[in-house]
Amino acid sequence: MRSKITLFVLLITVVLLSGCSLKARIKKADKTFSSGEYFNASNLYKRVYGSIPYTQKPLKARIAFQLGECYRLINYSRAEYPYTNAIRYHYPDSIVYLRYAQVLEKAGKYGDALKNYSILLANDSFKLLAENGVEACKQIAKWKNVPNPYVVRRADIFNVRNSDNFSPAFLNSDADALMFTSTRNFNKKVVTKNNNITGLPNNKMFISKKNAAGKWEKPEIVGSEVNTVETDDGVCSFSFDGKAMYFTRARQVADAEVGTEIYSSDRAGGTWSVPRKIKIFKDSTISVAHPAIAPDGQTLYFVSDAKKGYGGKDIWKGTLVNGECKYVENLGPEINTPGDEMFPTVRADGTLYFSSNGHPGLGGLDIYKATPKKDGSWIVENMGYPINSSADDFGMTFAGKAEKGFFSSNRDQIKGYDAIWSFELPELAYSIQGKVMDEKGNAIPDATVRMISNTGVNARVQSKKDGTYRLKLDKDMDCVMLATARGYLNQKNAISTQGLTDSKTFTVDFKLSTISKPIKIENIFYEFGKWDLTPESEAGLQVLVKLLNDNPNITIEISANTDYVGTNADNKILSEKRAKSVVDYLISRGIASDRLTSVGYGEERPVVVDAVIAKKYPFLKENDVLNETYVLKLTPVQQDIANRINRRTEFRVLKTTYKLY
């Protein structure tokens, strides 16, 4: 009996000790999380989760959510699994659906993300983020199907495996030196302790310079003036002249709550001065980070989770006065959302670039362009694919005024490591090419093609032996082109590059009509046995109108011809009326009547077969005359073709000096 009682007491003791141990472990994990040591907290929560009985569903849900938060905050790709368990065990706060949707979107699972964003639409606390998430998931296909023209490549010279490499920044407008932040091991002889927040070594700043050949050299760590063993340093910005640097520093102060801080350092020669802390808020526990100095050298943009923001991390700005940042203000709801807005960059024209997971995007942090308006508001645009991806994309820097530079992304990284990528907007190139030919399609060598544009370009080029030519065009150009050749009529054309967003080569051929002989007017049709022009004739008639407008100093004869069917007298009357119909049309389109003469030849002028007709109809031989005697020797099908060839409307030039004298 005593042994049974002893066993029962031992069992109760084990259960009580186990319960006390579990509570203590959870308390330790929570404290570690509260201090921002997310990597360490994740390991503690992971071990605790497996010890919680299945029956304690509320506790399992809470610990699963906390584990998901740790993974999300250290960019670990497996964050969706803990959130799944939190939902499975009925985590009571609807924020779990927001976090779950965000990590699903980041993983490219847009359909599942859309379902979870939709659950949140009725929740006022997360409505804006949910609406933006729903919009983004619905726009993903469109963004990817219509990518912007930027070319994006991984910049391997700056990256080291199994380390974060991010937030590149050019030191000056010459863009010949680049500083960035990295967790790489820079000294194998020194054993460094990993950061409790990320589980990686502290961030340090590295620099790479271009050599004489214009190639980037292997990065080196920046001097100990700005990189110290004890601190986490990085995410820097430089004044316009490159002589002042602003960067983020995280100090590890024992038994004190100190947020991240912003420091400045000046450069003299190749050495940076001892950094000075910039005072921004009176409360030292408020974190400030990610400085971006404006071109004026006084306005400082930065990131903070200070109160009176819009939720998460916001972008703020202030004015530097004697080492302090004064007149601090939040950039407002056009920039900031209930999500996180971080990593600002300011270009010389005042355009702000930043990253956000609150605006509609492709997933994770996306890069946005904010253009200032005269009234102080902003126009915010997503930079689109391929600058942005379903992963985190942030920390953009431009090479002076050029549309190229570098940014950071953890795309294609299972463990969430950040890498530096290059981007470049290829210079748009426009040109025009073509061939100058006669009405038969034969090349006209040494023809002149002249181009005059609204941008002041006045260029000319001679066609080659094969009749081809080529000219370069500019962006946003409207130009008129004129092709001329001795013995031929002129022809004009217009071309425009206005509004084009891609490079393009236009093809424009010129077909010049000879002055010395009659030219058939293509696609002129009449009602059967009548002289009424059909609607199908409009295109051919417009070509003739254009020719007369392109050559305002010519007068022409319009002639109509028939086949041999019917009497000579009837055919002549019919052809005269048909020629008169064409002249009347031209007059109705603004052509002066004294430039036009009409004549009907009936069947008097049968076609003489040339090389072009003979090639098209092999039963006809070059120089054959398609008169009645010849045509009647052909088969019925061939007779019909020959008669169609004879039924034609032509024009020939009478004078080339109309109103010249």
Sequence and secondary structure as in RCSB ss.txt:
>XXXX:A:sequence
MRSKITLFVLLITVVLLSGCSLKARIKKADKTFSSGEYFNASNLYKRVYGSIPYTQKPLKARIAFQLGECYRLIN
YSRAEYPYTNAIRYHYPDSIVYLRYAQVLEKAGKYGDALKNYSILLANDSFKLLAENGVEACKQIAKWKNVPNPY
VVRRADIFNVRNSDNFSPAFLNSDADALMFTSTRNFNKKVVTKNNNITGLPNNKMFISKKNAAGKWEKPEIVGSE
VNTVETDDGVCSFSFDGKAMYFTRARQVADAEVGTEIYSSDRAGGTWSVPRKIKIFKDSTISVAHPAIAPDGQTL
YFVSDAKKGYGGKDIWKGTLVNGECKYVENLGPEINTPGDEMFPTVRADGTLYFSSNGHPGLGGLDIYKATPKKD
GSWIVENMGYPINSSADDFGMTFAGKAEKGFFSSNRDQIKGYDAIWSFELPELAYSIQGKVMDEKGNAIPDATVR
MISNTGVNARVQSKKDGTYRLKLDKDMDCVMLATARGYLNQKNAISTQGLTDSKTFTVDFKLSTISKPIKIENIF
YEFGKWDLTPESEAGLQVLVKLLNDNPNITIEISANTDYVGTNADNKILSEKRAKSVVDYLISRGIASDRLTSVG
YGEERPVVVDAVIAKKYPFLKENDVLNETYVLKLTPVQQDIANRINRRTEFRVLKTTYKLY
>XXXX:A:secstr
 HHHHHHHHHHHHHHHHHHHHHHHHHHHHHHHHHTT HHHHHHHHHHHHTTS TT HHHHHHHHHHHHHHHHHTT
 GGGHHHHHHHHHTT SSTHHHHHHHHHHHHTT HHHHHHHHHHHTT GGGHHHHHHHHHHHHHHHHHHHS  S 
EEEE GGG  TTS EEEEEESSTT  EEEEEE   S TTS   B TTTSSB  EEEEEEB TTS B   EE  TT
T  SSSEEEEEEE TTS EEEEEEE   TTS    EEEEEEEETTEE   EE B  S TTS EEEEEE TTSSEE
EEEE  TTSSSSSEEEEEEEETTEEEEEEE  TTT  SS EEEEEE TTS EEEEESSSS SSSSEEEEEEE TT
S EEEEE  TTTS SS EEEEEE TTSSEEEEEE TT TT   EEEEEE     EEEEEEEEETTS B TT EEE
EEETTS EEEEE  TTSEEEEEE TT EEEEEEE TTB  EEEEEE TT  S EEEE  EEE BSSS EE TT  
B TTS  B GGGHHHHHHHHHHHHH TT EEEEEEE  SSS HHHHHHHHHHHHHHHHHHHHHTT  GGGEEEEE
EETSS  B  HHHHHH TTS TT B  HHHHTTS HHHHHHHHHHHSEEEEEEEES TTT 
